[in-house]
Amino acid sequence: MKLPSAAVAASLVCLIIAPVFAQTTPPAASTATVPVPATKRVTCLSTTASLKGQDKRDQMQLCMAQARLDCLKQAIDQKVVGETRKSFIKTCVGADGAEQQ
């Protein structure tokens, strides 16, 4: 099963926007926690959660390739070079060595 790129893009937008609408009044400052931003890898995992087998692996691979490309474009725009760029991209994508499923 192939998902059109528009459907994948729409899913990503929904995943990014949904938490904004779901927010409630923040807790008192003494009990507030700092939220951890979702990485692109987490987004890819959530968009492929309903798939199985080879379809899931294929879509995950495509999503991660797009995520790496997006992070590379961001690094280029910000003029990040050398080892700093490599680190920036890993952090941006959220690579933890388990990119393949």
Secondary structure by P-SEA (a helix, b strand, c coil): ccccaaaaaaaaaaaaaccccccccccccccbbbbbcccaaaaaaaaacccccaaaaaaaaaaaaaaaaaaaaaaaaaccccaaaaaaaaaaacccccccc
